[in-house]
Amino acid sequence: MKVIYTDNNATTRVADEVIEEMIPYFGTLYGNPSSMHTFGDQVGKKIQQARQKVADLINADPREIVFTSCGTESDNSAIFSALNANPDKKRIITSNVEHPAILNLFKHLRDKKGYDAVFVPVDKTGRLNTDMLYDSLSDDTAIVSLMWANNETGVIFPIDEIARKVAAKGIIFHTDAVQAAGKIPVDVKASGVDMLSLSGHKIHAPKGIGVLYVKKGMKFFPYLIGGHQENGRRGGTENSVSIIGMGKACELAADHLPVVDKEVRHLRDYLQNRLLEKIPSVSVNGELENRLPNTLSIGFDAVEGESILMLLDREGICASSGSACTSGSLDPSHVLLAMEVPFTSAHGTIRFSLSHYNTREEMDHIVDTMVPAIEKLRAMSPFWKDGKMV
Ligand SMILES: *Cc1c(COP(=O)(O)O)cnc(C)c1O
């Protein structure tokens, strides 16, 4: 059966061009980029090219790019560096809809290390309460970390404005741009962020490669202490193969931005409008305007998201539910809870996240599968009677 992959916020297909670029470095070109000989140095040169391509995607200088092992490592490195730079400051600020890579780190720092962690709330549309954010900024604040775009709803935070206000207070600002990169323009110079995280496997590079942008002149404390690699900012022999793949993926992502903004957005809107048209008692989670062009988080009243996923799976359709799936529970995710999405809609939430590999035929197939699937599940639901929710 052909797979219809609409789970791109979870991970993406590695682009053929990326695989092709990496293959020689798995095989004959295995040199250590730090070696003095030409054989190793040619890998070093290729890594420098990749660094330039990554920098170009976010309008950075290549010297500001640190390669890591994943988005999670980038997030952790950024936070720990800021804490090391400010050993006397105890407040750390984030939102309550962050990815676990930030959320659980902040909870750990609060519960085990005594930090005063502030989790700024969002409203029902997923918009950050910026008044509360600005009120919480204090002389005692070591770092503010906020995601550029949300992985579940696609809601985009006003990072440019926030970065400016945080910088005015002399506080370090980090953003997790893992979901924003490759989907909307990300410009570190225009936004003025101090640190920014990327992850390869969310932008058609392999799993296990991440990037941390560190603004020039920022004091940086390495998370992995070891060799002199990455200009002394991360020890460990470079994952040259994946770094080279990441460079290619960033080059492709820059090329594809207009395609995502136009064609992928069209497909997403098409899917959204079809589902809203054909199925009653459905609502989209998150504000419609400031939203990633590829993401649709949509709640179907009176059914379980997991049951929908099972029926989709039979048709080869890959999507996600709105539950706290990582913990194996059926409770709504922390993001939907933070947005106070009504219980029954949160339970029946599905996230479709598209890429430029998707087609209109696939969207039609999803709709043709969803309509009878929801009907069938509602026929068995105690919360559904006579064509409406009870
Ligand atoms: C996937 C993701 C991460 C984690 O990246 P990994 O490379 O899987 O560690 C962090 N933040 C956001 C917003 C993500 O979507």
The ligand as an SDF file (V2000), in Angstrom:
LIG
                    3D

 15 15  0  0  0  0  0  0  0  0999 V2000
   11.2820   17.8780   16.9460 C   0  0  0  0  0  0  0  0  0  0  0  0
   11.4200   19.1060   17.7700 C   0  0  0  0  0  0  0  0  0  0  0  0
   12.4790   19.2470   18.6750 C   0  0  0  0  0  0  0  0  0  0  0  0
   13.4750   18.1610   18.9410 C   0  0  0  0  0  0  0  0  0  0  0  0
   14.3570   17.9260   17.8850 O   0  0  0  0  0  0  0  0  0  0  0  0
   15.1530   16.5220   17.8630 P   0  0  0  0  0  0  0  0  0  0  0  0
   16.1250   16.6920   16.7600 O   0  0  0  0  0  0  0  0  0  0  0  0
   14.1360   15.4620   17.6070 O   0  0  0  0  0  0  0  0  0  0  0  0
   15.8120   16.3980   19.1900 O   0  0  0  0  0  0  0  0  0  0  0  0
   12.5760   20.4140   19.3970 C   0  0  0  0  0  0  0  0  0  0  0  0
   11.6770   21.3950   19.2340 N   0  0  0  0  0  0  0  0  0  0  0  0
   10.6400   21.3070   18.3770 C   0  0  0  0  0  0  0  0  0  0  0  0
    9.6910   22.4410   18.2390 C   0  0  0  0  0  0  0  0  0  0  0  0
   10.4850   20.1510   17.6220 C   0  0  0  0  0  0  0  0  0  0  0  0
    9.4360   20.0400   16.7860 O   0  0  0  0  0  0  0  0  0  0  0  0
  1  2  1  0
  2  3  1  0
  2 14  2  0
  3  4  1  0
  3 10  2  0
  4  5  1  0
  5  6  1  0
  6  7  2  0
  6  8  1  0
  6  9  1  0
 10 11  1  0
 11 12  2  0
 12 13  1  0
 12 14  1  0
 14 15  1  0
M  END
$$$$
